């Protein structure tokens, strides 16, 4: 098919990417996060890493817009801006540390830590005392640094909200607003760094149609779920995506 030449992918490869985005959209619509982690895990089978990031950044911004009607009234803007301040500080730190730390080893360490805390949370661990301004900014710094190193910045932020027993609806809303702001910033940087090219645009355009469908389905699952089920699904998602990340890193070493 001649139109596939614009994507520089085979029909099977592009179909797989569409399916991955659809599943990732459902997960994002339900969890409020996990879109990037899911897409990276799937895309890495068919697209080089440097070509994945700009596609995901564009889709992350757009999926946050599609989610806005579902979560707008549940956004904790105070928490968003406190974490955002930390991420602005932490992102350059992560980029700087790229010169000295291995992204793969850092990614591996983060995955192990996330599995540990997810299991701890499943056993009932919470700590509402951590819900203060200093910890919010510190979480942002850690998330920003990890984002610069491994693109896993969203997972620590989600973990923080779960540990402090924030309500599921607020978690979805707060993370949606946070990702929207940070991904616009990251996309602008990528654009001026010439990482975004015409092939990226061609590959992204058809995927946009999938986003609202996946978000709608994910939201329907969320509305019908109880808090206990939401937390359980999120914990298992964090564990599974972390295990997948560990396997991918070890196999690549």
C-alpha positions in Angstrom: 0.0 0.0 0.0 1.5 3.3 -1.1 0.1 5.3 1.8 2.2 3.2 4.2 5.3 4.8 2.7 4.4 8.0 4.6 4.6 6.0 7.9 7.8 4.1 6.9 6.1 1.0 8.5 4.6 -2.2 7.2 0.8 -2.7 7.5 1.3 -5.2 10.3 3.7 -2.9 12.2 1.3 0.1 11.9 -1.7 -2.1 12.9 0.2 -3.2 16.0 0.9 0.5 16.9 -2.7 1.4 16.5 -3.7 -1.5 18.8 -1.1 -0.5 21.4 -2.4 3.1 21.4 -5.9 1.8 21.8 -5.0 -0.3 24.9 -2.9 2.5 26.3 -5.8 4.9 25.9 -8.2 2.6 27.8 -5.5 2.3 30.6 -5.1 6.1 30.7 -8.9 6.7 30.8 -9.1 4.3 33.8 -5.9 5.0 35.7 -5.2 8.6 34.8 -1.6 7.5 33.9 0.3 4.7 32.2 -0.2 5.8 28.6 3.5 6.5 27.9 4.7 3.4 29.7 2.3 1.2 27.7 3.2 2.8 24.4 6.9 2.6 25.0 6.6 -1.1 25.8 4.7 -1.8 22.6 6.4 0.7 20.2 9.9 -0.5 21.1 9.2 -3.7 19.1 8.9 -1.8 15.8 10.2 1.8 16.2 13.7 3.0 17.3 13.7 4.7 20.7 14.5 8.1 19.4 11.5 8.1 17.1 9.1 6.9 19.9 9.4 9.9 22.2 8.0 12.7 19.9 5.0 10.5 18.9 4.2 9.8 22.6 4.6 13.5 23.6 2.1 14.6 21.0 -0.4 11.9 21.9 0.0 12.6 25.7 -0.9 16.2 25.2 -4.0 15.3 23.1 -5.2 12.5 25.3 -5.1 14.9 28.3 -7.3 17.2 26.3 -9.7 14.3 25.6 -9.7 13.4 29.3 -10.4 17.0 30.5 -14.2 16.8 30.4 -14.1 13.6 32.6 -11.7 14.9 35.2 -11.8 18.7 35.2 -13.8 19.1 38.5 -11.5 16.6 40.3 -8.1 18.3 39.6 -6.2 19.4 42.7 -4.5 22.4 41.2 -2.5 23.1 44.4 -0.9 19.7 44.2 -0.4 20.0 40.5 1.6 23.2 40.8 3.6 22.0 43.8 4.7 18.8 41.9 5.2 20.9 38.8 7.6 23.2 40.5 9.7 20.2 41.6 9.6 18.7 38.0 10.9 22.0 36.5 13.8 21.7 39.0 14.3 18.0 38.5 14.2 17.7 34.7 17.5 19.5 34.1 19.0 17.4 36.9 18.0 14.2 35.1 19.4 15.4 31.8 22.6 16.4 33.5 22.9 13.0 35.2 22.6 11.3 31.8 26.3 12.0 31.4 27.2 10.1 34.6 24.5 7.5 35.2 23.3 4.6 33.0 19.6 5.2 32.0 19.2 1.4 31.9 20.5 0.8 35.4 18.4 3.7 36.8 15.3 2.4 35.0 16.0 -1.0 36.5 16.3 0.4 40.0 13.2 2.4 39.7 11.2 -0.6 38.4 12.4 -2.6 41.5 11.4 0.2 43.9 8.0 0.6 42.3 7.3 -3.2 42.6 8.4 -3.0 46.3 6.1 -0.1 47.1 3.2 -1.5 45.0 3.3 -4.7 47.0 3.6 -2.7 50.2 0.5 -0.6 49.2 -1.4 -3.8 48.3 -0.8 -4.9 51.9 -2.5 -1.7 53.2 0.4 0.7 53.7 -0.5 4.4 53.6 1.1 7.5 55.0 -1.1 10.7 54.9 1.6 12.6 56.7 3.6 12.7 53.5 0.9 14.9 52.0 2.7 18.2 52.6 4.3 20.9 50.4 7.9 19.8 51.0 7.2 16.2 49.9 5.1 17.3 47.0 7.9 19.4 45.6 10.4 16.6 46.4 8.2 14.2 44.5 8.2 16.6 41.6 12.0 16.8 41.7 12.4 13.0 41.7 9.8 12.6 39.0 11.5 15.3 36.8 14.9 13.8 37.3 13.6 10.3 36.4 11.8 11.7 33.4 15.0 13.1 32.1 16.8 9.8 32.7 14.2 7.2 31.9 10.9 8.7 30.8 9.3 7.1 33.9 8.5 10.4 35.7 4.8 9.7 35.9 5.0 6.5 37.9 6.6 8.0 41.0 4.0 10.8 41.0 1.2 8.2 40.8 2.9 6.2 43.6 3.0 9.3 45.8 -0.7 10.0 45.3 -1.5 6.4 46.2 0.6 6.3 49.3 -1.1 9.5 50.6 -4.5 7.9 50.1 -5.7 10.5 47.6 -9.1 9.7 46.1 -9.0 7.8 42.8 -11.0 10.6 40.9 -8.5 13.2 42.2 -5.6 11.0 41.2 -6.9 10.8 37.6 -7.6 14.5 37.4 -4.4 15.7 39.0 -2.2 13.4 36.9 -4.0 14.4 33.7 -3.4 18.1 34.4 0.2 17.5 35.4 1.0 15.4 32.3 -0.6 18.0 30.0 1.6 20.8 31.3 4.8 18.8 31.4 4.3 17.2 28.0 3.6 20.5 26.3 6.9 21.8 27.7 8.8 18.6 26.6 7.2 18.7 23.1 8.3 22.3 22.6 11.9 21.3 23.6 11.7 18.3 21.2 10.4 20.5 18.4 13.2 23.0 18.6 15.7 20.2 19.0 14.6 18.9 15.5 13.4 15.6 17.0 10.0 16.0 15.5 9.9 15.5 11.7 7.3 15.0 9.0 7.3 11.2 9.5 6.4 11.7 13.1 3.4 13.9 12.1 2.2 11.3 9.5 2.5 8.5 12.1 0.7 10.5 14.8 -2.3 11.8 12.8 -4.2 8.4 12.4 -3.5 7.5 16.0 -5.4 10.6 17.2 -8.7 9.0 16.1 -8.1 6.1 18.6 -7.6 8.3 21.7 -11.1 9.5 22.5 -12.5 6.0 22.0 -10.0 4.4 24.4 -10.5 7.2 27.0 -14.3 6.8 26.8 -14.1 3.1 27.4 -11.5 3.6 30.2 -13.7 6.2 31.9 -16.8 3.8 31.7 -14.7 1.2 33.5 -13.6 3.8 36.1 -17.2 5.0 36.8 -18.4 1.4 37.4 -15.4 0.5 39.6 -15.1 0.9 43.4 -12.1 2.5 45.1 -10.7 -0.8 46.2 -10.9 -2.2 42.7 -9.3 0.9 41.2 -6.3 0.7 43.6 -5.9 -3.0 42.9 -5.9 -2.5 39.1 -3.4 0.3 39.4 -1.1 -1.7 41.7 -1.1 -4.7 39.3 -0.5 -2.4 36.4 2.5 -0.8 38.1 3.9 -4.2 38.9 3.4 -5.7 35.4 4.8 -2.7 33.5 7.8 -2.7 35.9 8.4 -6.4 35.4 8.2 -5.9 31.6 10.7 -3.0 31.9 13.1 -5.2 33.9 12.9 -8.0 31.3 13.4 -5.5 28.5 16.5 -3.9 30.2 18.1 -7.2 31.2 17.6 -8.7 27.7 19.3 -5.6 26.2 22.3 -5.6 28.5 
